[in-house]
């Protein structure tokens, strides 16, 4: 098919129309799937406009059809459009619907927000949907996170009889260059230098304090996955706290990320001050602690008390970082005024993507310049 013909075909599928003669049998199927959601009527710009019926069996079949006919990235967009256009949230609680869903962060956020309405017969299916997303995110993020963080931990503690996995090969080779064997074209190390294991009292502490108000849905899901990954790293002591107007400590559930996600209650108001106060009480080693506050800073509590607590944390030696969003969507909506006040306290305040987060944490744990890193990576950075 020529480029011009392919362009015409795509525009026809995008805009719809009554003339079916120009479509192949395969395209007729695609056109029917698109028409079910977007209709054959058109708005003033010429784009499709219309709605899929609210019948549960019909929608369930449609979800199955789009999974068969479109790539996963397109399926997720169409699912999102269907739920926004039709307000299908209650239908999301039906087993036949759940079985057809292609899990993504947006869809799981919807499901978690409705978890108190999930009927008994749908609970196991709902858990399977969340588990599928968790598995996908763990595959995507676990190796990257572990690699970035392990390289930044325990480097200050050296020993000369390291285990195989603890050998610092760069420093070992430098220390043994005088033992280079030309005939073998290699270095024979007489002294091994390794990364030591810090004693439990000297573990690096990570405190993730995450806003679970509705606007932060995707951020809290990603933060929960990262918390579970970091909790599996022996050199880190990881804590996860989520909040709206109340504070919930999910640290004990980090061994099972699905339990963590079902422990989230999306929606409600926001009391950042109360959450920071809770975290402040549980930080036992300030100079070994990085606290990441993930919130859009729309504070419903006491702003002056919040700023005082942040100043106290900084003065005690805690490395405080504020993320205005942790998602794939780019620049967030946030309280510019409060963000500027955080920045004035020398608290790096910006948004980043999940792919950037492991490197960010490595910089923070290694006491690097987080603001410089953020500026270099062109993230949304609030400056004083």
C-alpha positions as CSV (number, residue, x, y, z in Angstrom):
1,X,0.0,0.0,0.0
2,X,1.3,3.4,-0.9
3,X,2.1,6.0,1.7
4,X,-0.8,8.2,0.4
5,X,-3.3,5.3,0.5
6,X,-2.2,4.4,4.1
7,X,-2.7,8.0,5.2
8,X,-6.2,8.1,3.7
9,X,-7.0,4.8,5.4
10,X,-5.9,6.0,8.8
11,X,-7.8,9.3,8.4
12,X,-10.9,7.3,7.5
13,X,-10.6,5.2,10.6
14,X,-9.9,8.2,12.8
15,X,-12.8,10.3,11.5
16,X,-15.3,7.6,10.7
17,X,-17.9,7.9,7.9
18,X,-20.8,6.2,6.1
19,X,-18.8,5.0,3.1
20,X,-17.7,1.5,3.9
21,X,-16.7,0.6,0.3
22,X,-13.2,2.0,0.8
23,X,-12.5,-0.3,3.8
24,X,-11.2,-3.9,3.8
25,X,-12.9,-6.6,5.9
26,X,-10.2,-6.2,8.5
27,X,-10.6,-2.4,8.6
28,X,-14.4,-2.9,8.8
29,X,-13.8,-4.7,12.1
30,X,-11.6,-1.9,13.4
31,X,-14.1,0.7,12.3
32,X,-16.9,-1.1,14.2
33,X,-14.8,-1.2,17.4
34,X,-13.9,2.5,17.1
35,X,-17.6,3.4,16.2
36,X,-18.8,1.6,19.4
37,X,-16.8,4.0,21.5
38,X,-16.5,7.2,19.4
39,X,-19.6,6.8,17.2
40,X,-20.1,7.7,13.6
41,X,-21.3,11.3,14.2
42,X,-18.8,14.1,14.1
43,X,-18.1,17.3,16.0
44,X,-17.3,20.7,14.4
45,X,-13.7,19.6,14.0
46,X,-14.8,16.6,12.0
47,X,-13.7,14.0,14.6
48,X,-15.8,11.1,15.7
49,X,-18.2,11.7,18.6
50,X,-20.5,9.1,20.1
51,X,-20.8,6.7,22.9
52,X,-20.5,3.0,23.6
53,X,-23.6,1.5,25.2
54,X,-23.6,0.9,29.0
55,X,-24.5,-2.8,28.7
56,X,-22.0,-4.8,30.8
57,X,-21.9,-7.8,28.4
58,X,-21.5,-5.5,25.4
59,X,-18.7,-3.5,27.0
60,X,-17.0,-6.7,28.2
61,X,-16.9,-8.1,24.7
62,X,-15.7,-4.7,23.3
63,X,-12.8,-4.8,25.8
64,X,-11.9,-8.2,24.6
65,X,-12.1,-7.1,20.9
66,X,-9.8,-4.1,21.4
67,X,-7.2,-6.3,23.1
68,X,-7.2,-8.6,20.1
69,X,-7.1,-5.9,17.4
70,X,-4.9,-3.1,18.8
71,X,-1.4,-2.9,20.4
72,X,-1.3,-2.6,24.2
73,X,-0.4,1.1,24.1
74,X,-3.6,1.9,22.1
75,X,-5.7,-0.4,24.2
76,X,-4.8,1.6,27.3
77,X,-5.8,4.9,25.7
78,X,-9.1,3.4,24.5
79,X,-9.9,1.9,27.9
80,X,-9.2,5.3,29.5
81,X,-11.5,7.0,27.0
82,X,-14.3,4.5,27.6
83,X,-14.2,4.9,31.4
84,X,-14.0,8.7,31.2
85,X,-16.8,9.0,28.6
86,X,-19.2,6.5,30.0
87,X,-18.4,6.7,33.7
88,X,-18.1,2.9,33.8
89,X,-16.5,2.8,37.3
90,X,-19.3,0.6,38.7
91,X,-19.0,-1.8,35.8
92,X,-15.3,-2.1,36.7
93,X,-16.4,-4.2,39.7
94,X,-17.9,-7.0,37.6
95,X,-15.7,-10.1,37.1
96,X,-16.4,-10.4,33.4
97,X,-15.2,-6.8,32.9
98,X,-12.1,-7.2,35.1
99,X,-11.0,-10.3,33.1
100,X,-10.9,-8.3,29.9
101,X,-9.0,-5.3,31.2
102,X,-5.4,-4.6,30.1
103,X,-4.0,-3.4,33.5
104,X,-2.2,0.0,33.5
105,X,-1.5,2.5,36.3
106,X,-4.6,4.6,35.4
107,X,-7.0,1.6,35.5
108,X,-5.5,0.2,38.7
109,X,-5.9,3.6,40.3
110,X,-9.6,3.5,39.4
111,X,-9.9,0.0,40.8
112,X,-8.2,0.9,44.1
113,X,-10.3,3.9,44.5
114,X,-13.4,1.7,44.3
115,X,-12.1,-1.2,46.3
116,X,-14.6,-0.7,49.1
117,X,-17.3,-1.4,46.6
118,X,-15.8,-4.6,45.1
119,X,-18.3,-7.4,45.6
120,X,-17.1,-10.7,47.1
121,X,-17.3,-12.6,43.8
122,X,-15.0,-10.0,42.2
123,X,-12.3,-9.6,44.9
124,X,-10.1,-12.4,43.6
125,X,-10.3,-11.2,40.0
126,X,-9.5,-7.6,41.1
127,X,-6.5,-8.8,43.0
128,X,-5.3,-10.7,39.9
129,X,-5.6,-7.5,37.8
130,X,-3.5,-5.5,40.4
131,X,-1.0,-8.4,40.6
132,X,-0.5,-8.3,36.8
133,X,0.3,-4.6,36.9
134,X,2.6,-5.1,39.9
135,X,4.5,-7.9,38.1
136,X,4.9,-5.7,35.0
137,X,6.2,-2.7,37.0
138,X,8.5,-4.9,39.0
139,X,10.0,-6.3,35.8
140,X,10.4,-2.8,34.4
141,X,11.8,-1.1,37.5
142,X,13.4,-3.6,39.9
143,X,16.7,-4.3,38.1
144,X,17.2,-0.6,37.3
145,X,16.5,0.4,40.9
146,X,18.7,-2.2,42.5
147,X,21.6,-1.5,40.1
148,X,21.5,2.3,40.7
149,X,21.2,1.9,44.5
150,X,23.6,-0.9,45.2
151,X,26.3,1.1,43.5
152,X,25.8,4.0,45.9
153,X,25.7,2.1,49.1
154,X,28.5,0.9,51.4
155,X,31.3,2.3,49.3
156,X,32.8,4.1,52.3
157,X,33.3,0.9,54.3
158,X,36.2,-1.1,52.8
159,X,37.7,-4.5,53.7
160,X,40.5,-6.6,52.4
161,X,38.9,-10.0,52.5
162,X,35.7,-9.4,50.7
163,X,33.2,-12.0,49.5
164,X,33.0,-12.4,45.7
165,X,29.9,-10.2,45.4
166,X,31.6,-7.5,47.5
167,X,34.8,-7.0,45.5
168,X,35.4,-3.5,44.3
169,X,37.1,-4.4,41.0
170,X,38.0,-0.9,40.0
171,X,40.0,-0.2,43.2
172,X,41.3,-3.8,43.3
173,X,42.9,-3.4,39.9
174,X,44.4,0.0,40.7
175,X,45.9,-1.3,43.8
176,X,47.5,-4.3,42.0
177,X,48.8,-2.7,38.8
178,X,52.4,-3.5,39.9
179,X,51.5,-7.1,39.7
180,X,50.7,-7.0,36.0
181,X,51.9,-10.1,34.1
182,X,52.8,-9.3,30.5
183,X,53.0,-12.9,29.4
184,X,49.4,-13.4,30.7
185,X,48.2,-10.0,29.7
186,X,46.4,-9.7,33.0
187,X,46.8,-8.5,36.6
188,X,47.3,-11.0,39.4
189,X,45.7,-9.4,42.5
190,X,47.5,-10.0,45.7
191,X,45.1,-7.8,47.7
192,X,41.4,-7.6,47.2
193,X,39.5,-4.5,48.1
194,X,35.7,-4.8,48.7
195,X,32.7,-3.0,49.8
196,X,32.0,-3.7,53.4
197,X,28.6,-4.5,54.9
198,X,27.4,-1.8,57.2
199,X,26.2,-2.8,60.6
200,X,22.4,-2.6,61.1
201,X,22.8,0.5,63.2
202,X,24.4,2.3,60.3
203,X,21.9,1.3,57.6
204,X,20.8,4.1,55.2
205,X,17.2,4.9,56.0
206,X,14.6,5.9,53.3
207,X,11.3,7.4,54.3
208,X,8.8,7.7,51.5
209,X,5.9,10.0,52.6
210,X,3.2,9.9,49.9
211,X,0.1,12.0,49.3
212,X,-2.8,9.6,48.5
213,X,-5.3,12.3,47.5
214,X,-7.0,11.6,44.2
215,X,-4.8,13.8,42.1
216,X,-1.7,11.8,43.2
217,X,-3.1,8.4,42.2
218,X,-0.4,7.4,39.7
219,X,2.4,8.8,41.9
220,X,1.3,6.7,44.9
221,X,1.2,3.5,42.9
222,X,4.7,4.0,41.5
223,X,6.0,5.1,44.9
224,X,4.6,1.9,46.5
225,X,6.4,-0.3,43.9
226,X,9.7,1.5,44.5
227,X,9.3,1.2,48.2
228,X,8.8,-2.6,47.9
229,X,11.9,-2.8,45.7
230,X,14.0,-0.8,48.1
231,X,12.8,-2.8,51.1
232,X,14.3,-5.9,49.5
233,X,17.8,-4.3,49.6
234,X,19.6,-5.3,52.8
235,X,21.7,-2.0,53.1
236,X,18.5,0.1,53.2
237,X,15.8,0.4,55.9
238,X,12.8,1.6,53.9
239,X,9.6,2.9,55.3
240,X,6.4,3.8,53.4
241,X,3.8,6.2,54.8
242,X,0.7,7.4,52.9
243,X,-1.6,10.1,53.9
244,X,-4.7,12.2,53.1
245,X,-6.2,13.8,56.3
246,X,-5.1,10.7,58.1
247,X,-1.7,8.9,58.1
248,X,-1.2,5.2,57.4
249,X,2.1,3.4,57.8
250,X,2.4,0.6,55.2
251,X,6.0,-0.4,56.0
252,X,5.0,-3.8,57.4
253,X,3.3,-4.7,54.2
254,X,6.2,-4.0,51.8
255,X,6.9,-7.7,51.3
256,X,3.8,-7.9,49.2
257,X,3.3,-4.9,46.9
258,X,-0.3,-6.0,46.1
259,X,-1.2,-5.7,49.8
260,X,0.4,-2.3,49.8
261,X,-1.7,-1.1,46.9
262,X,-4.9,-2.4,48.5
263,X,-3.9,-0.6,51.7
264,X,-4.1,2.7,49.8
265,X,-7.3,4.8,50.1
266,X,-7.3,7.2,47.1
267,X,-9.1,10.4,47.5
268,X,-10.0,12.7,50.4
269,X,-8.3,15.8,51.7
270,X,-4.7,16.5,52.4
271,X,-2.8,17.2,55.7
272,X,0.8,17.2,54.8
273,X,1.9,18.7,58.1
274,X,0.3,15.8,60.0
275,X,2.1,13.3,57.8
276,X,5.5,15.0,58.1
277,X,5.0,15.1,61.8
278,X,4.4,11.4,61.9
279,X,7.5,10.7,59.8
280,X,9.6,13.1,61.9
281,X,8.9,11.0,65.0
282,X,10.0,7.8,63.3
283,X,13.4,9.0,62.0
284,X,16.0,7.6,64.3
285,X,19.2,8.4,62.4
286,X,18.7,11.8,60.8
287,X,22.1,12.0,59.2
288,X,21.6,8.6,57.5
289,X,18.1,9.3,56.3
290,X,16.7,10.5,53.0
291,X,13.0,11.5,53.2
292,X,11.1,11.8,49.9
293,X,7.9,13.7,50.3
294,X,5.7,13.0,47.2
295,X,2.8,15.6,47.0
296,X,1.4,18.4,44.9
297,X,1.7,20.6,48.0
298,X,-1.9,21.6,48.1
299,X,-2.0,21.7,51.9
300,X,-5.2,21.5,53.8
301,X,-3.5,21.6,57.1
302,X,-1.2,24.0,58.9
303,X,1.3,25.4,56.3
304,X,3.4,27.3,58.8
305,X,3.7,24.2,61.0
306,X,4.6,22.2,57.9
307,X,7.4,24.7,57.0
308,X,8.7,24.6,60.5
309,X,8.9,20.8,60.5
310,X,10.7,20.7,57.2
311,X,13.2,23.2,58.6
312,X,13.7,21.1,61.7
313,X,14.3,18.0,59.5
314,X,16.8,19.8,57.4
315,X,18.6,21.2,60.5
316,X,18.8,17.7,62.1
317,X,20.6,16.4,59.0
318,X,17.8,14.6,57.1
319,X,18.2,14.8,53.4
320,X,14.7,16.0,52.3
321,X,13.5,15.8,48.7
322,X,10.0,16.9,47.5
323,X,8.6,15.3,44.4
324,X,5.6,17.2,43.0
325,X,4.7,14.1,40.9
326,X,6.2,10.6,40.2
327,X,4.5,9.6,37.0
328,X,4.8,9.5,33.2
329,X,2.8,12.5,32.5
330,X,5.3,15.3,32.7
331,X,4.7,18.7,34.4
332,X,2.2,18.4,37.3
333,X,-0.3,20.9,38.8
334,X,1.0,22.0,42.2
335,X,1.0,24.9,44.7
336,X,3.6,27.2,43.3
337,X,3.8,29.4,46.3
338,X,4.4,26.6,48.8
339,X,6.8,24.9,46.4
340,X,8.8,28.1,46.3
341,X,8.9,28.2,50.1
342,X,10.2,24.7,50.2
343,X,12.9,25.6,47.7
344,X,13.8,28.6,49.9
345,X,14.5,26.1,52.6
346,X,17.0,24.3,50.3
347,X,14.7,21.4,49.7
348,X,14.9,20.2,46.1
349,X,11.4,20.4,44.8
350,X,10.5,19.0,41.3
351,X,8.7,16.3,39.4
352,X,10.3,13.2,37.9
353,X,9.4,10.1,36.0
354,X,9.6,6.5,37.3
355,X,12.5,5.9,34.9
356,X,14.4,8.8,36.5
357,X,13.6,7.8,40.1
358,X,16.3,5.1,40.7
359,X,19.1,7.5,39.6
360,X,17.6,10.2,41.8
361,X,17.7,8.0,44.8
362,X,21.2,6.9,44.1
363,X,22.3,10.6,44.0
364,X,20.4,11.4,47.2
365,X,21.7,8.4,49.2
366,X,25.3,9.2,48.1
367,X,24.7,12.7,49.4
368,X,25.1,14.2,45.9
369,X,23.7,17.4,44.5
370,X,20.1,16.6,43.8
371,X,19.2,20.0,42.5
372,X,22.1,19.9,40.0
373,X,21.0,16.4,38.9
374,X,17.4,17.6,38.4
375,X,18.5,20.7,36.4
376,X,20.7,18.4,34.2
377,X,17.8,16.1,33.5
378,X,15.5,19.0,32.7
379,X,12.8,17.9,35.2
380,X,10.3,20.4,36.5
381,X,12.4,22.2,39.1
382,X,11.1,24.8,41.6
383,X,13.8,27.3,42.4
384,X,14.0,29.7,45.3
